Amino acid sequence: MPRFHRNENPVIIAGAGPCGLVAALTLEKAGIPYVIYERTTTEKLCSNAGSGIDMAPTAIKILDDYLGLAGKNWMAPYEIMYISDMKGKQIALWDMPSLKLKKDSERLSFGTANRARLQHNLLDALNLKDVNGDIKNDDDRLICSTSVVGYQNLDGLVRVELNDGTKVDALALLACDGIHSAIRKHMHKDVDDSLNYCGQECWWGKTTVKPGSELSEELKRLPSTSMVAIGTNEMPGAFFSDEVAPNEHAWGYVLANKTPPNANATNDLTRRGGSVLTTEEKKREIDEVIADRSKVLQLMLQEPSADEITRAGFFDRKNLDLSYINGRVALLGDAAHPQSPMMGQGANMAITDGYVAASRLLAALKGTNDSTVEQALLDYDCKLRRKENNIVIKKARKYGNWAASKSRFPCFCMKMMCKYMPPSMLVTEMMSGDKSNKKFVHAMRKDLQLEVM
């Protein structure tokens, strides 16, 4: 059944990833009409291709405290982090719950989430799943297999063009459609808005650990299933793995590559632009490369079939100063500020964008402040947020270069930092990107006179 009157223009959200669903849930709780247009099919929307995402304190607070997902088991907190070299020799062991920030009473609250599991939790909160747990295909708040390709700002509304040529009027358009955003392409069609290759590519996937298997027995010998392996000039790269569900591990293997891959130009939305390996590619790019790595690393990457592994390059934007806003249209998440995942902030910033943009927008629509829709979106695209976003993007470039380096000195420095620096200092630096999110939410809630938590 419709959730709003047919004569009432909705807010249109392009994309049903975590960013778009967070924006939708924020609007839903305030009774603001919305429609999500999602390019992929209902069946593939929450396809579990193994993508694990780091979750930082601000995004956790948004999801748990502001949007009501606390206790929904959508995230696994980090416990013990095992740091080793590529041969499996221990470098450090971090007790994550005991790490503290500068204030003695303030503990780091973060962990890892499976992207598909998080989407399912958000869809549940939106009541967009039926009694069998399937995504509804008869609810007019979520329309799959349909994408937004353009728009026109008009007096008091934005006219949105869909891929079938249909035009729909909306109060605002929130673009959560990723790094290859069609809305961004339309917004900046008259300027150079090319992607910037960061110099690394990643193979990622998920591995199901069978009880009693060789991998299961190897994992039992380790102090933790949260693992990071640091490369050397002879065995370059970086490996990350974490148990995101019982016996299910999400992992990524990063290597430097000066040649930009075409992997992110594919149309495979399940892989978010990455390409699936062939059996021959898996043998050449993974099995042969990791033959001298630790047993756990070998088994973790050899277990999945080739079609369960995705290859993707790390990209951001060359021009970091283009606007996120055009009238009643706003770019959010990777549509606004794509980045290398080496700071672990991409999903966190996207979730924060969804919450802040939707909160400012709903305040203007409900008349709880003197802001117009256009001004509310301009407040979302503030100078401080943009400046700090760009700092995170540039830091991610730097850490990617160091983590995947084939040079002796950067590899040595990475090992020494992990071994001798206090873990709290290293983790706090890696989590420094979340300061932008915290300030962004605080400023919005203060402006709208909401309780600041």
C-alpha positions as CSV (number, residue, x, y, z in Angstrom):
1,M,0.0,0.0,0.0
2,P,1.2,3.6,-0.7
3,R,2.8,5.3,2.3
4,F,1.9,8.8,1.0
5,H,-0.7,10.6,-0.9
6,R,-0.4,10.4,-4.7
7,N,-0.7,14.2,-4.8
8,E,2.3,14.6,-2.5
9,N,5.7,14.8,-4.1
10,P,8.3,12.5,-2.3
11,V,12.0,12.9,-1.8
12,I,13.6,10.6,-4.3
13,I,16.7,8.6,-3.2
14,A,18.8,7.0,-5.9
15,G,20.5,3.9,-4.6
16,A,19.6,1.3,-1.9
17,G,23.0,0.8,-0.4
18,P,23.6,1.6,3.2
19,C,23.8,5.4,2.4
20,G,20.4,5.4,0.6
21,L,18.7,3.2,3.2
22,V,20.0,5.3,6.1
23,A,18.6,8.4,4.4
24,A,15.3,6.6,3.8
25,L,15.0,5.4,7.5
26,T,15.7,9.0,8.7
27,L,12.9,10.3,6.6
28,E,10.6,7.4,7.5
29,K,10.9,8.1,11.2
30,A,9.8,11.7,10.5
31,G,6.9,10.8,8.3
32,I,8.4,12.4,5.1
33,P,7.4,10.6,1.9
34,Y,10.2,9.1,-0.2
35,V,10.8,6.7,-3.0
36,I,14.1,4.7,-3.5
37,Y,15.0,3.9,-7.0
38,E,17.6,1.1,-7.2
39,R,19.3,0.1,-10.4
40,T,19.8,-3.6,-9.6
41,T,17.2,-6.2,-9.2
42,T,15.4,-7.1,-5.9
43,E,17.2,-10.5,-6.0
44,K,20.7,-9.0,-6.2
45,L,20.1,-6.0,-3.9
46,C,21.6,-7.7,-0.9
47,S,23.7,-10.2,-2.7
48,N,26.4,-11.3,-0.3
49,A,29.6,-11.1,-2.4
50,G,31.7,-11.0,0.8
51,S,32.2,-7.3,1.3
52,G,33.2,-6.4,4.8
53,I,33.1,-2.8,6.0
54,D,34.8,-1.2,9.0
55,M,32.4,0.6,11.3
56,A,33.6,3.6,13.3
57,P,32.0,5.2,16.4
58,T,29.9,7.9,14.6
59,A,28.2,5.6,12.2
60,I,27.6,3.1,15.0
61,K,25.9,5.8,17.1
62,I,23.7,6.8,14.1
63,L,22.6,3.3,13.4
64,D,22.2,2.1,17.0
65,D,21.1,5.2,18.9
66,Y,19.4,7.5,16.3
67,L,17.9,4.9,14.0
68,G,17.1,2.1,16.4
69,L,19.3,-0.8,15.2
70,A,20.9,-1.4,18.6
71,G,20.6,-5.1,19.5
72,K,19.9,-6.1,15.9
73,N,23.3,-8.0,15.6
74,W,24.2,-6.1,12.4
75,M,27.9,-5.6,13.5
76,A,30.6,-7.6,15.1
77,P,32.8,-5.6,17.5
78,Y,36.6,-6.0,17.1
79,E,38.0,-8.0,20.0
80,I,41.6,-9.1,19.4
81,M,43.5,-8.0,16.2
82,Y,46.3,-10.3,15.2
83,I,49.1,-8.5,13.2
84,S,51.6,-10.7,11.3
85,D,54.0,-10.7,8.4
86,M,53.1,-12.5,5.2
87,K,54.7,-15.7,6.5
88,G,52.5,-15.7,9.5
89,K,55.1,-14.5,12.1
90,Q,53.4,-12.5,14.8
91,I,54.3,-8.8,14.9
92,A,51.7,-7.5,17.4
93,L,48.5,-8.5,19.1
94,W,46.0,-5.7,19.8
95,D,43.3,-6.0,22.5
96,M,40.8,-3.7,20.9
97,P,38.2,-3.3,23.7
98,S,41.0,-2.1,26.0
99,L,42.2,0.7,23.7
100,K,41.3,4.2,24.8
101,L,41.2,7.6,23.2
102,K,42.7,10.6,24.8
103,K,40.0,10.8,27.4
104,D,40.4,7.9,29.9
105,S,36.7,7.3,30.0
106,E,36.2,7.2,26.2
107,R,36.7,3.8,24.6
108,L,37.0,3.2,21.0
109,S,33.8,1.6,19.8
110,F,34.1,0.0,16.4
111,G,34.0,-3.2,14.5
112,T,33.2,-4.8,11.2
113,A,29.9,-5.4,9.4
114,N,28.9,-7.5,6.4
115,R,27.4,-5.0,3.9
116,A,24.6,-7.3,2.9
117,R,23.7,-8.0,6.5
118,L,23.6,-4.3,7.3
119,Q,21.3,-3.7,4.3
120,H,18.9,-6.4,5.5
121,N,18.7,-4.8,8.9
122,L,17.9,-1.4,7.4
123,L,15.3,-3.0,5.1
124,D,13.8,-4.7,8.1
125,A,13.6,-1.4,10.0
126,L,11.9,0.2,7.0
127,N,9.4,-2.7,6.8
128,L,10.5,-3.4,3.3
129,K,10.7,-7.2,3.8
130,D,7.8,-9.7,3.8
131,V,7.1,-12.4,6.4
132,N,9.4,-14.8,4.6
133,G,12.3,-12.3,4.8
134,D,12.3,-11.5,1.1
135,I,12.5,-7.9,-0.1
136,K,9.0,-6.7,-1.0
137,N,8.4,-6.0,-4.7
138,D,5.0,-4.5,-4.2
139,D,5.9,-1.5,-2.0
140,D,6.0,1.8,-3.8
141,R,8.8,3.1,-1.5
142,L,11.4,0.8,-3.2
143,I,11.5,0.4,-6.9
144,C,14.2,-1.9,-8.2
145,S,15.6,-2.4,-11.7
146,T,15.1,1.4,-12.2
147,S,17.8,4.1,-12.1
148,V,17.9,7.9,-12.1
149,V,19.7,9.2,-15.2
150,G,19.1,13.0,-15.0
151,Y,17.1,15.8,-13.5
152,Q,15.9,19.4,-13.9
153,N,15.6,21.9,-11.1
154,L,12.2,23.7,-11.3
155,D,10.4,26.2,-9.1
156,G,9.7,24.3,-5.9
157,L,10.6,20.9,-7.1
158,V,13.1,18.8,-9.1
159,R,12.0,16.8,-12.1
160,V,13.8,13.5,-12.1
161,E,14.4,11.4,-15.2
162,L,14.4,7.6,-15.0
163,N,16.2,5.2,-17.3
164,D,12.9,4.3,-19.1
165,G,12.3,7.9,-20.0
166,T,9.7,8.5,-17.3
167,K,9.9,11.8,-15.4
168,V,8.9,12.1,-11.8
169,D,8.5,15.3,-9.7
170,A,10.2,15.3,-6.3
171,L,10.8,17.6,-3.4
172,A,14.5,16.8,-3.5
173,L,16.8,14.2,-5.0
174,L,19.5,12.5,-2.9
175,A,22.1,10.8,-5.0
176,C,23.4,7.7,-3.2
177,D,24.3,5.9,-6.5
178,G,28.0,5.3,-6.0
179,I,31.3,6.2,-7.6
180,H,29.8,5.9,-11.1
181,S,26.9,8.1,-10.2
182,A,24.7,9.1,-13.2
183,I,23.4,12.0,-11.2
184,R,26.9,13.3,-10.6
185,K,27.7,12.9,-14.3
186,H,24.6,15.0,-15.1
187,M,25.5,17.6,-12.4
188,H,29.1,18.1,-13.6
189,K,28.6,17.4,-17.3
190,D,30.3,20.6,-18.3
191,V,33.6,20.1,-16.4
192,D,36.4,17.5,-16.1
193,D,35.3,15.2,-13.4
194,S,37.5,12.2,-14.1
195,L,38.5,9.5,-11.6
196,N,41.9,9.4,-9.9
197,Y,43.6,6.0,-9.7
198,C,45.2,5.5,-6.3
199,G,47.8,3.0,-7.4
200,Q,46.5,-0.2,-5.8
201,E,44.1,-2.9,-6.7
202,C,42.3,-5.3,-4.4
203,W,41.0,-8.9,-4.5
204,W,38.2,-9.4,-2.1
205,G,35.7,-12.0,-1.2
206,K,34.3,-14.2,1.5
207,T,35.4,-17.6,2.7
208,T,33.1,-20.1,4.5
209,V,35.1,-22.1,7.0
210,K,33.9,-25.7,7.3
211,P,34.2,-27.3,10.7
212,G,37.0,-29.8,10.8
213,S,38.6,-28.4,7.6
214,E,42.3,-27.6,7.4
215,L,41.5,-23.9,7.5
216,S,39.4,-24.4,10.6
217,E,42.3,-26.1,12.3
218,E,44.8,-23.4,11.3
219,L,42.5,-20.7,12.6
220,K,42.2,-22.4,15.9
221,R,46.0,-22.0,16.3
222,L,45.8,-18.2,16.0
223,P,44.9,-15.9,18.9
224,S,42.2,-14.2,16.8
225,T,40.2,-14.5,13.6
226,S,40.7,-10.7,13.0
227,M,43.9,-10.6,11.0
228,V,46.2,-8.2,9.3
229,A,49.2,-9.3,7.3
230,I,51.9,-6.7,6.5
231,G,54.0,-7.1,3.4
232,T,57.7,-6.7,2.8
233,N,59.6,-5.7,-0.3
234,E,60.0,-9.4,-1.2
235,M,56.4,-10.3,-0.3
236,P,54.5,-7.0,-0.9
237,G,50.9,-6.2,-0.2
238,A,48.5,-6.1,2.6
239,F,46.0,-8.7,3.7
240,F,42.9,-8.1,5.9
241,S,40.4,-10.7,7.2
242,D,37.7,-10.7,9.8
243,E,34.9,-13.1,10.8
244,V,31.7,-11.1,9.9
245,A,29.3,-14.0,10.8
246,P,29.8,-17.4,12.3
247,N,32.3,-19.3,10.2
248,E,32.1,-16.6,7.5
249,H,35.2,-14.5,6.8
250,A,35.3,-11.3,4.7
251,W,38.8,-10.6,3.4
252,G,40.8,-8.3,1.1
253,Y,44.3,-8.6,-0.5
254,V,45.8,-5.4,-1.7
255,L,48.8,-5.0,-4.1
256,A,50.4,-2.0,-5.8
257,N,49.8,-1.7,-9.5
258,K,50.9,1.3,-11.5
259,T,48.5,0.4,-14.4
260,P,44.9,1.4,-13.7
261,P,42.7,-1.7,-14.1
262,N,39.4,-1.6,-15.9
263,A,37.8,-3.5,-13.1
264,N,35.7,-0.7,-11.7
265,A,34.1,0.1,-15.1
266,T,32.0,-3.1,-15.2
267,N,28.2,-3.1,-14.9
268,D,28.2,-5.8,-12.2
269,L,26.3,-4.1,-9.4
270,T,26.6,-7.1,-7.1
271,R,30.3,-6.4,-7.1
272,R,29.8,-2.6,-7.0
273,G,31.8,-2.2,-10.3
274,G,34.5,-4.8,-9.7
275,S,35.0,-7.7,-12.0
276,V,34.7,-11.4,-11.2
277,L,37.8,-13.6,-11.8
278,T,38.0,-16.4,-14.2
279,T,39.6,-19.7,-13.1
280,E,42.7,-18.9,-15.0
281,E,42.9,-15.3,-13.5
282,K,42.5,-16.7,-10.0
283,K,45.4,-19.1,-10.6
284,R,47.6,-16.4,-12.1
285,E,46.7,-13.5,-9.8
286,I,46.1,-15.2,-6.5
287,D,47.1,-18.8,-6.2
288,E,50.6,-18.4,-7.7
289,V,51.2,-15.1,-5.9
290,I,50.4,-16.4,-2.4
291,A,52.2,-19.7,-2.8
292,D,54.9,-18.7,-0.3
293,R,52.6,-16.8,2.1
294,S,51.3,-18.2,5.5
295,K,49.1,-21.3,5.5
296,V,46.1,-19.4,6.8
297,L,46.4,-16.8,4.1
298,Q,46.8,-19.4,1.4
299,L,43.8,-21.4,2.5
300,M,41.6,-18.4,3.1
301,L,42.1,-17.2,-0.5
302,Q,42.2,-20.6,-2.2
303,E,39.0,-21.9,-0.7
304,P,36.5,-19.7,-2.6
305,S,35.9,-20.4,-6.3
306,A,37.0,-17.8,-8.9
307,D,33.5,-16.5,-9.3
308,E,33.3,-15.7,-5.6
309,I,36.3,-13.3,-5.8
310,T,36.1,-9.7,-7.0
311,R,39.0,-7.6,-8.4
312,A,38.7,-3.9,-8.2
313,G,41.1,-0.9,-8.3
314,F,41.1,1.9,-5.7
315,F,39.9,5.2,-7.1
316,D,38.9,8.6,-5.9
317,R,38.3,11.9,-7.8
318,K,41.0,14.1,-9.4
319,N,39.0,17.3,-8.6
320,L,38.1,17.3,-4.9
321,D,36.5,20.8,-5.0
322,L,33.4,20.2,-7.1
323,S,30.1,20.9,-5.4
324,Y,28.0,18.2,-3.9
325,I,24.9,20.3,-4.4
326,N,22.8,21.7,-7.3
327,G,19.5,23.3,-6.2
328,R,17.4,20.5,-4.8
329,V,19.9,17.8,-5.7
330,A,22.6,16.5,-3.4
331,L,25.4,13.9,-3.9
332,L,26.0,11.6,-0.9
333,G,28.6,8.9,-0.1
334,D,30.8,7.7,-3.0
335,A,28.7,9.9,-5.4
336,A,30.2,12.9,-3.5
337,H,33.6,11.8,-2.3
338,P,34.8,8.4,-3.4
339,Q,38.0,7.2,-1.7
340,S,40.4,4.4,-1.2
341,P,39.3,2.1,1.6
342,M,42.7,2.3,3.3
343,M,41.3,4.7,6.0
344,G,38.3,2.5,6.5
345,Q,36.0,5.6,6.2
346,G,34.0,5.1,3.0
347,A,31.0,3.4,4.4
348,N,31.1,5.5,7.6
349,M,31.1,8.8,5.7
350,A,28.3,7.5,3.4
351,I,26.1,6.6,6.4
352,T,26.8,9.9,8.0
353,D,26.0,11.7,4.8
354,G,22.7,9.9,4.6
355,Y,21.7,10.7,8.1
356,V,22.8,14.4,8.1
357,A,21.4,15.3,4.6
358,A,18.1,13.6,5.3
359,S,17.8,15.2,8.8
360,R,18.5,18.7,7.4
361,L,16.1,18.1,4.6
362,L,13.2,16.9,6.8
363,A,13.6,19.9,9.1
364,A,13.1,22.2,6.2
365,L,10.2,20.2,4.8
366,K,8.4,20.0,8.2
367,G,9.1,23.7,8.9
368,T,10.8,23.1,12.2
369,N,13.3,25.8,11.2
370,D,13.4,28.7,8.8
371,S,15.5,26.8,6.2
372,T,14.4,26.1,2.6
373,V,15.1,22.8,0.9
374,E,17.9,24.5,-1.1
375,Q,19.4,26.1,2.0
376,A,19.2,22.8,3.9
377,L,21.2,21.0,1.2
378,L,23.7,23.9,1.1
379,D,24.2,23.5,4.9
380,Y,24.9,19.8,4.2
381,D,27.6,20.8,1.7
382,C,29.5,22.9,4.2
383,K,33.1,24.1,3.9
384,L,34.3,22.3,7.0
385,R,32.9,18.9,5.9
386,R,34.4,19.2,2.5
387,K,37.8,20.3,3.9
388,E,37.9,17.3,6.2
389,N,36.6,14.9,3.6
390,N,39.5,15.9,1.4
391,I,42.0,15.3,4.3
392,V,40.7,11.8,4.7
393,I,40.8,11.1,1.0
394,K,44.5,12.3,0.8
395,K,45.4,10.3,3.9
396,A,43.8,7.2,2.4
397,R,46.0,7.7,-0.7
398,K,49.1,7.9,1.5
399,Y,48.3,4.8,3.6
400,G,47.5,2.8,0.5
401,N,50.9,3.7,-1.0
402,W,52.6,2.6,2.2
403,A,50.6,-0.5,2.9
404,A,51.0,-1.9,-0.6
405,S,54.5,-0.6,-1.3
406,K,57.2,-2.8,-2.9
407,S,60.0,-0.6,-1.5
408,R,62.1,-1.7,1.5
409,F,61.9,1.5,3.6
410,P,58.0,1.9,3.7
411,C,57.6,-1.8,4.4
412,F,60.1,-1.6,7.3
413,C,58.4,1.5,8.7
414,M,55.0,-0.2,8.6
415,K,56.3,-3.2,10.5
416,M,58.1,-1.1,13.1
417,M,55.1,1.1,13.7
418,C,52.8,-1.9,14.3
419,K,55.4,-3.6,16.5
420,Y,56.6,-0.8,18.7
421,M,54.1,2.1,18.7
422,P,51.3,1.9,21.2
423,P,48.3,0.3,19.5
424,S,46.1,3.1,20.8
425,M,48.2,5.7,18.9
426,L,48.0,3.7,15.6
427,V,44.3,2.9,15.9
428,T,43.4,6.5,16.9
429,E,45.3,7.8,13.8
430,M,43.5,5.3,11.6
431,M,40.2,6.4,13.1
432,S,41.0,10.1,12.8
433,G,38.9,10.2,9.7
434,D,35.8,9.7,11.9
435,K,36.4,13.1,13.6
436,S,34.9,14.7,10.5
437,N,31.8,12.5,10.8
438,K,31.4,13.3,14.5
439,K,31.7,17.1,13.9
440,F,29.3,16.9,11.0
441,V,26.6,15.2,13.0
442,H,27.2,17.4,16.1
443,A,26.9,20.6,14.0
444,M,23.6,19.3,12.3
445,R,22.0,18.3,15.6
446,K,23.0,21.6,17.2
447,D,21.6,23.6,14.3
448,L,18.4,21.7,14.4
449,Q,18.2,22.0,18.2
450,L,18.3,18.2,18.7
451,E,19.8,16.5,21.7
452,V,23.6,16.2,21.2
453,M,24.7,12.8,22.3
